[in-house]
Each structure stands twice: as structure tokens, then as C-alpha cells.
Amino acid sequence: MYKLKNYMEILVDQMYDEATQDMDICKCPRCVLDVKAIALNTLKPRYIVADENYLYVKISMMQQQYKADIISAITKGTMIVSEEPRHD
């Protein structure tokens, strides 16, 4: 079955923990999602239509290509969220 996917969303999810492991930031679900949303809004979306097997291979290839951009976007997102967290 074919699926429409934004690679960047998958890659941000996969790289979030690595990018934030040494940061002293809130890890509540709201803050994590806010950081990911900010990062995704700054990254150019990369959509593909593919089956599950091809999607897995393509994501692995693209992770290296966009790694620096994704880590930078996540870092910027954490700074914004840390200044004004929206959790209770």
C-alpha cells in the first residue's frame, strides 16, 4: 500500500532525542511537540509517495543529507520553547 509522507516529520521525530540529549529543557509532551512543530515549520517539507519498504530505505538515506539542518532547527525550537513554555 502506498502512503504520502513528509520525510522531515519522520526525521525530526527520529533525531529529536539525539539533538536534545545534552540540553536542559522541559521534556513534557507539550514542550516536545512545540519544539518539533517549530522545527518543522522552519524546514522545507519533503513529501514522497512510497510503499513501507521503500519509505524505510529512503528515510535512512535522507537522514544523513539533512542531519545538520534538522539538528539546527530543533535547537532553535528548544530555545524558543524554553523562553516561553506553554505547558501548565
N, C-alpha and C positions, 0 to 999 in steps of 0.2 A: 504494500500500500504506500502510496506517495504522500508526503507531508510537505507543507510550506513552513519553513523555519527561518528565523533570523539567527544566523550564526553568532552574532555579537551577544545576544541574550544568553546563549548556551555558554559561550566563552567567559563572559563576566561571571556567571554562576560558578563555573569551574575554577576560575582564578581568584575569586574573592578571598577565600581563606588564606591563600599564599600571599596575596598582596597586602593583607591587613594583619598578618600574624605578629608583627613586631610593633603594631600601633596600639596605643592605649585609648581605645574607643569603645563606645557602648555597643554591645553585641545583642541587644534586644531585637526581636523580629522587625519592629517598625523602623529602627535606625538602619538595620542591614538592608531592608528593601528600599529605604530612601536613598542610601548610598548607591545601590545598584541602579535605581531609576535615574539618578543624576548622571552616573557614568554612561548609561545607555543613551541618554539624551544628548551627550556630547560626542558619542561615537557614531560614525556613519553606519547605518544598518546594512547588513549583508544577507540578503534573502536567497534561498535556494529551494527548489522543489526536488526532493530525492526520496528514495526508499531508506529504511532504517540502516541497512548495511553501508550504503554509500555515505549516508549522513555521518556515521561514526568515523569513517576514514577521512572525510573532508574536514571535519572538526579538528582532528589531530593535526592535519597539515596547516590549517589556518591559525591554530593556537600560536605557533612559533612566529608566524608572519605578523600577527597583530599584538603580540605579548606586551611590548613596551607601551603601545598606545592604550591598551586596556588597563595596565597597572597604573599609568599616569591618570587616567580618567577615574579609576577607583580611588586613588589617593586624593584627588581634588574633591571628589564626592564626600570622602570622610572628613575633610577639613570643613566643608560647608555644613554638613550634618552636625559635627562636633560643636560648631559655633551656635547653632540654633536647633537642637534636637526637638522633635515633635512628639516624643513619647510622653506618657502620663507620669 
